[in-house]
């Protein structure tokens, strides 16, 4: 075992709890325990070493470059969600490639003090005829940007209060983790002014240091106004027009409700006026004008790039058109059926791929079938992708099929959506010396691809992620039903066994109907981190989750290039005295 002095981890980031860490199991029976008296019992590539006062077999080699530890103290009832703290580990020191004495290393984990934000906000402009912008309370939201794809994120929010040192301003304070954030300031309605409130301010990719005195002094907002050409027979009363950030979809403006007069002569095209106030902080990126129909109305959401329609940069007299969307919605009916033509209760998503004559319009509908597998929808003519996911039936898999139809008054009926049988992921798992790993949890968690910009998300149909699946090893074997797709697969021995997780990133399951994927797996002896978890004051911190993440390079058919993302490779909790023991797989592989 290494006799090196304790190495303190360097702060990387503070982030929230992972949603992928705690998937319910059927049950987790007591399984084998990693224990030894002599190194000869451990076999090649391992040795018998002291692990927190007990003898256990540990690996003599390790490859864990880029290891990140998440420290998640138990939340109090007042806190709600647990707050996570992410620490980067210098694996060159903590885990040398080879250590004949065994990969057992000491690492104390200290949670840094939070960053403190003290902000003042002053907004210009006049509202409801008698108020300035600084007289409106604000909801303030800081959304953490994960430093690596796959790591969890978290939002922190507060409400502003009048600034006692500035009669026309607001102030707020926050104690949050240092890092990079998207910041939104959203003025709230007042009892004496609810129809004309200041627009939000969005600040992207702002680094929050340990001490940040933030001063925002905004002049009167700009005005986005003009007219919208509406084709004959189309009503846009109550539609919502606003301005959003192209990358994140964050609001940049007031939300304008359109009011449409009766056309004269009847059944002729009309022009509808609009006017909204906005703040546009990042002039290097053009925002999007977004026009949304009323809820439940079978019309698409339409987008315009502001830079493309604002002639010479002016937003004071825009001319927008819906004339290309003159076709009425068409009734579409279908049924979800299994291979034996029996109905399957399913959740159905219908998302536009190409809408006729409207390249920057998008339509998405989420609905459910009835007990007979029947679904109905009114859709604008065009090309769609339909996804159907069985509800409460793991023996059936998710279906995907194209849907294309032209404009028409009749029903586009009789569409059958074939729900395939679920695939089977099965296999056997042995311990390092052939022992059966009974009671270990088996998890198949959907592997996520790279993040995409807001406009790409709304205009391009993204496939539904496969459903996560889990099971328990019985007699060293498992068999679980799964959708087609890619999973981060793991076998997780019972806590306290001193065995590590077994990890297979991006395990692929065939899209063939009722495909069977067989695995023969062997668990390794662990590389071990142990030490003490302390809070920001230096006191020992008991009952804190210690979660290990590892960057892996991966690419999918949808990704244009390989991306780095984090996968979870281990988890434990600190004891009442703050001590922890974290067994880790010495490496991961496909």
PyMOL commands that set and color helices and strands:
alter all, ss='L'
color gray80, all
select helices_A, chain A and resi 39-42+91-94+133-135+306-309+311-313+323-325+454-459
alter helices_A, ss='H'
color red, helices_A
select strands_A, chain A and resi 10-16+46-51+54-59+68-72+83-88+104-106+109-110+115-123+126-127+131-132+138-144+155-159+161-162+170-176+179-187+201-208+211-218+222-230+240-244+256-257+270-278+288-292+301-305+318-321+330-337+346-355+361-362+364-368+374-379+382-390+399-405+412-418+423-430+441-446+469-472+477-482+485-492+502-509+516-522+526-534+545-554+563-573+579-585
alter strands_A, ss='S'
color yellow, strands_A
deselect
rebuild
show_as cartoon
